[in-house]
């Protein structure tokens, strides 16, 4: 390992001064030389390199050496995956070769022989020294090393990348993304796959450790779990990857030296436990941040990883990073939406002798709040009000409109002892004049005890799916009376009321259309399915009844949210 003559002095100087010091140190080298940092940017250059490349120091510093200089024999840029110097740089080991071409500003090419070696930049930074001179014996050009026997062909590589993109971007579930990632690379590229993720609290968690055992993938949960924090200065492979610095090859000897961090100690344990003799470690990052690291290891496969395989693993890890970032953003938005929806929806009141339960399910493929809602509250005359409704839309505006409608309904129902139809008429007029709600449906009902253990239900329906009544014996019927136009149309028409007696032990279900509607099916199909399953579940406790009803009836192709309110009257004599 070579480095500047006085790294302590370099630590105390600004970057320009350090670059100048490095440049003076390179003048002692009798041919062209420059130094690049961990990302491949040129940070120092000597005079001979300026002359050979026909570029001044100012034209070289800060540029990516590969992008600026490396060319094919016809002057075209070389893909990083096919550049011998770039692969050697990524491997982090000394290397040399012949036959590379450097570009000059006038379009001419300089054919060079080269040598690279790690270079200590001081202040715990590392770089790479590149020494080169014009190639004098073209016929002696050393061909690039042959890829390992296990390496994929170019067609196989492109196919794998296309498959990776397709499979990882088709899910917004983070766990499923990791499952698909492992399935793509094991055993195709490695015997072992390890994923370390950085959580939203900047903690490192070893999330996946999977081993190929024949045709099966075996998860090793004993090797998973929390990891030490990401070190700021460690040059060990996993630490560098978790900082997003570079991809690196590693083997058991890499971690045999005294560990510099807790992560290095965990890596030593990983190599011992898995028997890996070779590993490739790449950052998992999105466009916004480093999300973790992917480690692929070989134990049974005797062929070690080579630098030529790193670009493919980097590409896979990069695609995984984008997919994971999308999944995290989606889950974060969905959690916010669900939390907001739950705060907007009320707690149910305790009503003597009545059992009551409610459920709200967001749309499966949406991360937005919705307009479906339920409500139940005591009225001033001692009866209980019930409501279920649906404000058009699936956004914050719909949620805000839902809250307005619900709160106005409560105010009218409490302050005026009028039939449900008259309460909804007043609500409809207010909705049209003092809210931004364009259209809504709802059922508003009131329930009170009657004689002989029965309960009396009175209601009005504003364009909503009808309530379902199931007796204790399993007879189910829809309450289709009391049906009127929905809210927000501007039409002036009297709204009807309806009344029904709920016998002891009966169950009433109020719900929104997301429970019964499915693309390509009629509404009658959904209503029949709901009635059939509700009758079959009538003997279940109310909580189990509600959960099973949602599970059985809600269409798998549903793209809407669902609100459901179920109540049960007491069985006579209990």
C-alpha positions as CSV (number, residue, x, y, z in Angstrom):
1,X,0.0,0.0,0.0
2,X,1.4,3.4,-1.0
3,X,0.3,6.8,0.1
4,X,1.2,10.5,0.5
5,X,4.3,11.2,2.4
6,X,2.6,13.2,5.2
7,X,-1.1,12.1,5.6
8,X,-1.4,14.0,8.9
9,X,-0.6,17.2,7.2
10,X,-3.0,16.4,4.4
11,X,-5.8,16.0,7.0
12,X,-5.4,19.5,8.1
13,X,-5.5,21.1,4.6
14,X,-8.4,21.9,2.3
15,X,-9.2,19.6,-0.7
16,X,-7.3,21.8,-3.2
17,X,-4.2,21.7,-1.0
18,X,-4.4,18.0,-0.5
19,X,-4.7,17.5,-4.3
20,X,-1.7,19.7,-4.9
21,X,0.3,17.6,-2.3
22,X,-0.7,14.4,-4.0
23,X,0.2,15.9,-7.4
24,X,3.7,16.7,-6.1
25,X,4.1,13.2,-4.7
26,X,3.2,11.8,-8.1
27,X,6.0,13.8,-9.8
28,X,8.4,11.3,-8.4
29,X,6.9,8.6,-10.6
30,X,8.8,8.5,-13.9
31,X,5.7,8.1,-16.1
32,X,2.0,9.2,-16.3
33,X,0.2,8.8,-13.0
34,X,-3.1,9.9,-11.4
35,X,-5.1,9.1,-8.3
36,X,-8.9,8.4,-8.2
37,X,-11.1,8.4,-5.1
38,X,-13.5,5.6,-4.0
39,X,-16.0,6.6,-6.7
40,X,-13.4,6.7,-9.5
41,X,-13.1,10.5,-9.7
42,X,-9.6,11.9,-10.4
43,X,-8.2,13.8,-7.4
44,X,-4.5,14.2,-8.4
45,X,-2.4,14.0,-11.5
46,X,1.3,14.5,-12.4
47,X,2.9,16.5,-15.2
48,X,3.7,13.5,-17.3
49,X,0.1,12.4,-17.3
50,X,-0.9,15.9,-18.4
51,X,1.5,15.7,-21.4
52,X,0.5,12.1,-22.4
53,X,-3.2,12.9,-22.2
54,X,-2.9,16.4,-23.7
55,X,-5.1,17.7,-20.8
56,X,-4.4,20.1,-18.0
57,X,-4.8,19.3,-14.4
58,X,-8.0,21.5,-14.3
59,X,-9.4,19.5,-17.2
60,X,-8.8,16.2,-15.3
61,X,-9.6,16.8,-11.6
62,X,-13.1,15.9,-10.5
63,X,-13.9,13.9,-13.6
64,X,-14.7,10.2,-13.6
65,X,-11.6,8.6,-15.1
66,X,-13.6,5.9,-16.9
67,X,-16.0,8.2,-18.5
68,X,-13.4,10.8,-19.5
69,X,-10.5,8.5,-20.6
70,X,-11.4,4.9,-21.3
71,X,-12.2,4.1,-24.9
72,X,-12.4,1.1,-27.2
73,X,-9.9,0.6,-30.1
74,X,-12.2,2.6,-32.4
75,X,-12.6,5.5,-30.0
76,X,-16.0,4.6,-28.7
77,X,-16.9,4.6,-25.0
78,X,-16.6,1.3,-23.3
79,X,-19.4,-0.1,-21.1
80,X,-18.2,-0.4,-17.5
81,X,-19.0,-4.0,-17.5
82,X,-16.4,-4.6,-20.3
83,X,-13.6,-2.3,-19.1
84,X,-10.7,-4.3,-17.6
85,X,-9.4,-1.3,-15.7
86,X,-12.8,-0.5,-14.2
87,X,-13.3,-4.1,-13.1
88,X,-9.9,-4.1,-11.5
89,X,-10.6,-0.8,-9.8
90,X,-13.8,-2.2,-8.4
91,X,-12.1,-5.3,-7.0
92,X,-9.8,-3.1,-4.9
93,X,-6.7,-5.2,-5.6
94,X,-3.4,-4.4,-7.4
95,X,-3.7,-5.3,-11.2
96,X,-2.0,-4.5,-14.5
97,X,-2.7,-4.9,-18.2
98,X,-1.9,-3.7,-21.7
99,X,-4.0,-2.6,-24.7
100,X,-6.3,-0.1,-23.1
101,X,-7.0,3.2,-24.9
102,X,-7.1,6.6,-23.4
103,X,-9.0,9.4,-25.2
104,X,-7.3,12.8,-25.9
105,X,-9.2,16.0,-26.5
106,X,-8.4,16.1,-30.3
107,X,-10.0,12.7,-30.8
108,X,-6.8,10.7,-31.0
109,X,-6.2,7.6,-28.8
110,X,-3.3,6.7,-26.6
111,X,-2.7,3.0,-26.3
112,X,-1.3,2.3,-22.8
113,X,0.0,-0.3,-20.5
114,X,-1.2,0.3,-17.0
115,X,-0.9,-0.7,-13.3
116,X,-3.3,0.2,-10.5
117,X,-2.9,-0.3,-6.7
118,X,-4.8,0.9,-3.6
119,X,-3.6,4.3,-2.4
120,X,-4.0,5.9,1.0
121,X,-5.4,9.4,0.7
122,X,-5.1,10.1,4.4
123,X,-7.9,11.1,6.9
124,X,-9.2,7.5,6.6
125,X,-9.9,7.9,2.9
126,X,-8.7,5.5,0.4
127,X,-8.2,5.7,-3.4
128,X,-6.5,4.1,-6.2
129,X,-3.2,5.0,-7.9
130,X,-3.1,4.5,-11.7
131,X,0.3,4.4,-13.4
132,X,0.4,4.2,-17.2
133,X,2.8,4.6,-20.2
134,X,2.4,4.3,-24.0
135,X,2.3,0.7,-25.0
136,X,5.4,-0.1,-27.1
137,X,4.7,-3.7,-28.2
138,X,1.2,-4.1,-29.5
139,X,1.8,-7.7,-30.4
140,X,2.5,-8.5,-26.8
141,X,-0.9,-7.2,-25.6
142,X,-2.2,-9.3,-22.8
143,X,-5.8,-10.3,-23.4
144,X,-8.2,-9.7,-20.6
145,X,-8.7,-12.5,-18.2
146,X,-11.3,-15.1,-19.1
147,X,-14.4,-14.9,-17.0
148,X,-14.9,-17.6,-14.5
149,X,-16.7,-20.8,-15.7
150,X,-19.7,-19.9,-13.6
151,X,-20.1,-16.5,-15.2
152,X,-23.2,-15.9,-17.4
153,X,-23.1,-15.2,-21.1
154,X,-24.1,-11.7,-22.2
155,X,-27.5,-13.0,-23.4
156,X,-28.1,-14.7,-20.0
157,X,-27.0,-11.6,-18.2
158,X,-29.4,-9.4,-20.1
159,X,-32.2,-11.9,-19.7
160,X,-31.6,-12.0,-15.9
161,X,-31.7,-8.2,-15.7
162,X,-34.9,-8.0,-17.7
163,X,-36.5,-10.7,-15.4
164,X,-35.3,-8.8,-12.4
165,X,-36.8,-5.6,-13.5
166,X,-40.1,-7.2,-14.4
167,X,-40.5,-9.3,-11.2
168,X,-39.3,-6.7,-8.7
169,X,-41.3,-3.8,-10.1
170,X,-44.6,-5.7,-10.2
171,X,-45.1,-5.7,-6.4
172,X,-45.4,-3.0,-3.8
173,X,-44.8,-5.3,-0.9
174,X,-41.3,-5.1,0.6
175,X,-41.3,-8.7,1.9
176,X,-42.4,-10.0,-1.4
177,X,-39.7,-7.9,-3.1
178,X,-37.0,-9.6,-1.0
179,X,-38.5,-13.0,-1.6
180,X,-38.4,-12.5,-5.4
181,X,-34.9,-11.0,-5.2
182,X,-33.6,-14.2,-3.5
183,X,-35.4,-16.4,-5.9
184,X,-33.7,-14.6,-8.8
185,X,-30.1,-14.9,-7.6
186,X,-30.1,-18.2,-5.7
187,X,-28.9,-20.7,-7.0
188,X,-28.4,-19.0,-10.3
189,X,-25.5,-16.8,-9.2
190,X,-24.7,-18.1,-5.7
191,X,-25.4,-20.6,-2.9
192,X,-26.1,-18.0,-0.3
193,X,-28.0,-14.7,-0.4
194,X,-27.8,-12.2,2.5
195,X,-29.7,-8.9,2.6
196,X,-28.9,-6.2,5.2
197,X,-31.3,-3.4,5.3
198,X,-31.1,0.1,6.9
199,X,-34.3,0.9,8.6
200,X,-36.0,4.2,8.7
201,X,-34.4,4.8,12.1
202,X,-30.9,4.2,10.6
203,X,-30.6,0.8,12.2
204,X,-29.1,-2.1,10.3
205,X,-31.1,-5.3,10.3
206,X,-29.9,-8.6,8.7
207,X,-33.3,-9.3,7.1
208,X,-32.5,-12.3,4.8
209,X,-30.1,-15.2,5.1
210,X,-31.0,-17.9,2.6
211,X,-29.1,-21.0,1.4
212,X,-29.8,-23.2,-1.6
213,X,-30.2,-26.8,-0.4
214,X,-30.8,-28.7,-3.6
215,X,-34.0,-27.4,-5.1
216,X,-35.1,-25.8,-1.9
217,X,-34.3,-22.4,-0.5
218,X,-33.7,-22.6,3.3
219,X,-34.0,-19.5,5.5
220,X,-31.5,-19.3,8.4
221,X,-33.3,-17.2,10.9
222,X,-30.6,-17.8,13.5
223,X,-28.3,-15.7,11.4
224,X,-30.8,-12.9,10.9
225,X,-31.5,-10.0,13.3
226,X,-30.1,-6.7,14.4
227,X,-26.6,-5.6,13.3
228,X,-24.2,-3.0,14.7
229,X,-24.5,0.5,13.3
230,X,-23.0,1.6,10.0
231,X,-19.4,2.8,10.7
232,X,-18.4,6.0,9.1
233,X,-14.8,5.2,8.3
234,X,-14.3,1.4,8.0
235,X,-12.9,0.2,4.7
236,X,-14.2,-3.3,5.1
237,X,-16.5,-4.5,2.3
238,X,-19.9,-4.6,3.9
239,X,-19.3,-1.3,5.7
240,X,-18.4,0.4,2.4
241,X,-21.5,-1.1,0.7
242,X,-23.8,0.1,3.5
243,X,-22.4,3.6,3.0
244,X,-23.1,3.3,-0.7
245,X,-19.4,3.6,-1.6
246,X,-18.6,0.6,-3.7
247,X,-19.2,-3.1,-4.5
248,X,-16.4,-5.4,-3.4
249,X,-15.3,-9.0,-3.4
250,X,-14.6,-10.7,-0.1
251,X,-13.5,-14.0,1.3
252,X,-12.9,-15.5,4.8
253,X,-9.4,-13.9,4.9
254,X,-10.9,-10.5,4.5
255,X,-12.3,-10.7,8.0
256,X,-9.5,-12.6,9.7
257,X,-7.7,-9.5,10.7
258,X,-8.6,-7.8,14.0
259,X,-12.2,-6.4,13.4
260,X,-12.4,-2.7,13.2
261,X,-16.1,-2.5,13.9
262,X,-19.0,-4.6,15.2
263,X,-20.1,-5.2,11.6
264,X,-16.7,-6.7,10.7
265,X,-17.1,-9.1,13.7
266,X,-20.6,-10.2,12.5
267,X,-19.2,-10.7,9.0
268,X,-16.5,-13.0,10.4
269,X,-19.2,-15.0,12.1
270,X,-21.2,-15.1,8.9
271,X,-18.4,-16.6,6.9
272,X,-17.7,-19.2,9.6
273,X,-21.3,-20.2,9.9
274,X,-22.0,-20.5,6.2
275,X,-18.7,-21.8,4.9
276,X,-18.6,-19.3,2.1
277,X,-15.2,-19.1,0.4
278,X,-16.1,-16.2,-1.9
279,X,-18.6,-13.4,-1.7
280,X,-19.7,-10.3,-3.7
281,X,-21.2,-7.4,-1.8
282,X,-23.1,-4.6,-3.5
283,X,-25.0,-1.5,-2.1
284,X,-28.8,-1.6,-2.4
285,X,-29.7,2.0,-3.0
286,X,-32.5,4.1,-4.5
287,X,-32.2,7.5,-6.1
288,X,-32.7,9.0,-2.7
289,X,-30.7,7.0,-0.2
290,X,-28.7,3.8,0.6
291,X,-31.2,1.2,1.7
292,X,-28.8,-1.7,2.5
293,X,-26.5,-4.2,1.0
294,X,-26.8,-7.5,-1.0
295,X,-24.3,-10.2,-0.3
296,X,-24.0,-13.2,-2.6
297,X,-21.8,-16.1,-1.4
298,X,-20.5,-19.3,-2.8
299,X,-19.8,-22.3,-0.6
300,X,-20.6,-25.5,-2.5
301,X,-19.8,-23.8,-5.9
302,X,-16.0,-24.0,-6.1
303,X,-15.7,-21.1,-8.6
304,X,-14.9,-17.8,-6.7
305,X,-16.5,-14.5,-7.8
306,X,-14.4,-12.4,-10.1
307,X,-14.4,-8.6,-10.7
308,X,-16.1,-9.3,-14.0
309,X,-19.3,-10.4,-12.1
310,X,-19.6,-7.3,-10.0
311,X,-21.3,-5.1,-12.5
312,X,-24.2,-7.6,-12.9
313,X,-24.6,-7.9,-9.2
314,X,-24.5,-4.1,-8.9
315,X,-27.3,-3.8,-11.5
316,X,-29.5,-6.4,-9.7
317,X,-28.9,-4.6,-6.3
318,X,-29.8,-1.3,-7.9
319,X,-33.0,-2.6,-9.3
320,X,-33.8,-4.1,-5.9
321,X,-33.2,-0.7,-4.3
322,X,-35.6,1.0,-6.6
323,X,-38.3,-1.6,-6.0
324,X,-37.8,-1.5,-2.2
325,X,-37.9,2.2,-2.1
326,X,-41.2,2.2,-4.0
327,X,-42.6,-0.4,-1.6
328,X,-41.5,1.6,1.4
329,X,-43.0,4.8,0.0
330,X,-46.3,3.0,-0.8
331,X,-46.5,1.4,2.7
332,X,-45.7,4.7,4.4
333,X,-48.4,6.5,2.4
334,X,-50.8,3.7,3.1
335,X,-50.1,3.7,6.8
336,X,-50.7,7.5,6.9
337,X,-53.9,7.1,5.0
338,X,-55.2,4.3,7.3
339,X,-54.3,6.2,10.4
340,X,-56.1,9.3,9.1
341,X,-59.1,7.2,8.2
342,X,-59.2,5.5,11.6
343,X,-59.1,8.9,13.3
344,X,-61.9,10.2,11.1
345,X,-64.1,7.2,11.9
346,X,-65.7,7.2,15.4
347,X,-65.7,4.8,18.3
348,X,-69.0,2.9,18.7
349,X,-71.2,3.7,21.7
350,X,-72.2,1.1,24.3
351,X,-75.9,0.3,23.9
352,X,-77.5,-1.9,26.6
353,X,-78.5,-5.3,25.3
354,X,-77.3,-4.6,21.7
355,X,-74.1,-6.0,20.4
356,X,-72.4,-3.8,17.8
357,X,-69.2,-4.1,15.7
358,X,-67.7,-2.1,12.8
359,X,-65.0,-2.7,10.3
360,X,-63.2,-0.4,7.8
361,X,-61.0,-1.9,5.0
362,X,-59.0,0.4,2.7
363,X,-58.8,-0.4,-1.0
364,X,-56.2,-3.2,-1.6
365,X,-54.3,-1.3,-4.2
366,X,-54.7,2.3,-2.9
367,X,-52.7,4.3,-0.5
368,X,-55.3,7.0,-0.1
369,X,-58.0,7.8,2.4
370,X,-61.5,7.0,1.1
371,X,-65.0,8.3,1.4
372,X,-66.7,5.2,3.0
373,X,-67.8,5.7,6.6
374,X,-70.0,4.4,9.4
375,X,-71.4,6.0,12.5
376,X,-73.5,5.1,15.6
377,X,-74.5,7.4,18.4
378,X,-77.2,7.9,21.1
379,X,-79.9,10.4,20.4
380,X,-81.5,12.8,22.8
381,X,-84.7,10.6,23.1
382,X,-82.7,7.6,24.2
383,X,-82.8,5.7,20.9
384,X,-79.6,4.9,18.9
385,X,-78.7,6.3,15.4
386,X,-77.0,4.2,12.8
387,X,-75.5,5.3,9.6
388,X,-73.3,4.0,6.8
389,X,-72.4,6.1,3.7
390,X,-70.1,6.6,0.8
391,X,-68.8,10.0,-0.4
392,X,-67.6,9.9,-4.1
393,X,-63.8,9.8,-4.4
394,X,-60.7,8.3,-2.9
395,X,-58.6,11.2,-1.8
396,X,-58.3,13.8,1.0
397,X,-61.1,15.8,-0.5
398,X,-63.4,12.8,-0.2
399,X,-62.3,12.1,3.4
400,X,-62.9,15.7,4.3
401,X,-66.3,15.6,2.7
402,X,-67.1,12.4,4.6
403,X,-66.2,14.1,7.9
404,X,-68.4,17.1,7.0
405,X,-71.4,14.9,6.1
406,X,-71.1,12.8,9.2
407,X,-70.7,15.7,11.6
408,X,-73.7,17.6,10.1
409,X,-75.8,14.4,10.3
410,X,-75.0,14.1,14.0
411,X,-76.0,17.7,14.6
412,X,-79.3,17.5,12.8
413,X,-80.2,14.1,14.3
414,X,-79.4,15.2,17.9
415,X,-81.1,18.5,17.8
416,X,-84.3,17.5,15.9
417,X,-86.5,14.6,16.9
418,X,-87.8,14.0,13.4
419,X,-88.1,10.9,11.2
420,X,-84.9,9.7,9.4
421,X,-86.2,10.9,6.1
422,X,-86.6,14.5,7.3
423,X,-83.1,14.5,8.9
424,X,-81.6,13.4,5.6
425,X,-83.6,16.0,3.6
426,X,-82.1,18.7,5.8
427,X,-78.7,17.1,5.4
428,X,-79.0,17.0,1.6
429,X,-79.8,20.7,1.4
430,X,-76.8,21.6,3.6
431,X,-74.5,19.3,1.6
432,X,-75.3,21.2,-1.6
433,X,-74.8,24.6,-0.2
434,X,-72.0,24.5,2.5
435,X,-69.7,21.6,1.5
436,X,-67.7,20.6,-1.5
437,X,-69.3,17.1,-1.7
438,X,-70.5,16.5,-5.2
439,X,-72.4,13.2,-4.5
440,X,-72.9,10.7,-1.7
441,X,-75.0,7.8,-0.7
442,X,-76.1,6.8,2.8
443,X,-78.5,4.9,5.0
444,X,-79.7,6.7,8.2
445,X,-81.6,4.6,10.7
446,X,-82.7,4.7,14.3
447,X,-83.2,1.6,16.5
448,X,-85.0,1.4,19.8
449,X,-86.4,-1.4,22.0
450,X,-90.0,-2.5,21.4
451,X,-92.3,-4.9,23.2
452,X,-91.7,-8.6,23.9
453,X,-87.9,-8.4,23.3
454,X,-88.2,-7.1,19.8
455,X,-86.4,-4.0,18.5
456,X,-87.9,-1.5,16.1
457,X,-85.7,-0.1,13.2
458,X,-86.8,2.9,11.2
459,X,-84.7,4.2,8.3
460,X,-84.3,6.0,5.0
461,X,-82.1,5.1,2.2
462,X,-80.4,7.7,0.0
463,X,-79.2,5.7,-3.0
464,X,-77.3,3.1,-1.0
465,X,-77.2,-0.7,-1.1
466,X,-80.0,-2.1,1.1
467,X,-79.5,-3.2,4.7
468,X,-79.5,-7.0,5.2
469,X,-81.4,-8.6,8.1
470,X,-80.6,-12.2,9.2
471,X,-82.7,-14.0,11.8
472,X,-81.3,-16.2,14.5
473,X,-82.5,-19.2,12.4
474,X,-80.5,-18.1,9.4
475,X,-83.2,-16.5,7.2
476,X,-81.8,-13.5,5.4
477,X,-83.6,-10.7,3.5
478,X,-82.8,-7.3,2.2
479,X,-84.7,-4.3,3.6
480,X,-85.5,-2.7,0.3
481,X,-88.2,-0.2,1.4
482,X,-87.4,3.4,2.2
483,X,-85.3,3.8,-0.9
484,X,-84.8,7.4,-2.3
485,X,-82.3,9.3,-4.5
486,X,-78.7,9.9,-3.4
487,X,-77.4,13.1,-1.9
488,X,-76.1,16.0,-4.0
489,X,-78.3,15.7,-7.1
490,X,-80.3,19.0,-6.4
491,X,-83.5,17.2,-7.1
492,X,-86.4,18.1,-4.8
493,X,-88.4,15.0,-3.9
494,X,-89.9,13.7,-0.7
495,X,-87.8,10.9,0.9
496,X,-89.6,7.8,2.2
497,X,-89.3,6.2,5.6
498,X,-89.5,2.5,6.3
499,X,-89.9,0.5,9.5
500,X,-89.1,-3.1,10.4
501,X,-89.1,-5.2,13.5
502,X,-85.9,-7.0,14.4
503,X,-86.7,-10.2,16.2
504,X,-84.6,-11.5,19.1
505,X,-81.1,-12.8,18.1
506,X,-81.3,-11.2,14.7
507,X,-78.3,-9.6,12.9
508,X,-78.5,-6.4,10.9
509,X,-75.7,-5.6,8.4
510,X,-75.1,-2.1,7.0
511,X,-72.3,-1.9,4.4
512,X,-70.9,0.0,1.5
513,X,-70.7,-1.1,-2.2
514,X,-67.1,-2.2,-2.0
515,X,-68.3,-5.4,-0.2
516,X,-70.5,-6.5,-3.1
517,X,-69.2,-4.9,-6.4
518,X,-66.7,-6.6,-8.6
519,X,-65.6,-5.7,-12.2
520,X,-67.5,-7.9,-14.8
521,X,-70.2,-9.0,-12.4
522,X,-73.7,-7.6,-11.8
523,X,-74.7,-6.1,-8.5
524,X,-77.2,-8.9,-8.0
525,X,-74.4,-11.4,-8.0
526,X,-72.7,-9.6,-5.2
527,X,-75.9,-9.2,-3.2
528,X,-76.7,-12.9,-3.6
529,X,-73.2,-13.8,-2.4
530,X,-73.6,-11.6,0.6
531,X,-77.0,-13.0,1.6
532,X,-75.9,-16.6,1.2
533,X,-72.8,-16.2,3.4
534,X,-74.5,-14.1,6.0
535,X,-77.1,-16.8,6.4
536,X,-74.5,-19.5,6.8
537,X,-72.6,-17.4,9.5
538,X,-75.7,-16.4,11.5
539,X,-74.8,-18.8,14.4
540,X,-71.3,-17.3,14.8
541,X,-70.4,-14.7,17.5
542,X,-70.8,-11.2,16.1
543,X,-67.1,-10.5,15.8
544,X,-66.4,-13.8,14.0
545,X,-69.5,-13.3,11.9
546,X,-68.2,-9.9,10.7
547,X,-64.6,-11.0,10.0
548,X,-65.7,-14.1,8.1
549,X,-68.2,-12.2,6.2
550,X,-65.6,-9.7,5.0
551,X,-63.2,-12.5,4.2
552,X,-65.7,-14.6,2.2
553,X,-67.7,-11.9,0.4
554,X,-65.3,-9.1,-0.5
555,X,-64.3,-9.7,-4.1
556,X,-60.6,-10.4,-4.7
557,X,-60.7,-8.0,-7.6
558,X,-62.2,-5.3,-5.4
559,X,-60.6,-1.9,-5.9
560,X,-62.7,0.0,-3.4
561,X,-62.7,0.5,0.3
562,X,-65.3,-1.1,2.5
563,X,-67.2,0.2,5.6
564,X,-69.4,-2.3,7.5
565,X,-71.6,-2.0,10.6
566,X,-73.2,-5.0,12.1
567,X,-75.4,-5.2,15.2
568,X,-77.2,-8.1,16.9
569,X,-80.3,-8.0,19.1
570,X,-80.3,-10.2,22.3
571,X,-81.8,-13.6,22.2
572,X,-85.0,-13.8,24.3
573,X,-84.4,-14.9,27.8
574,X,-80.7,-14.2,27.8
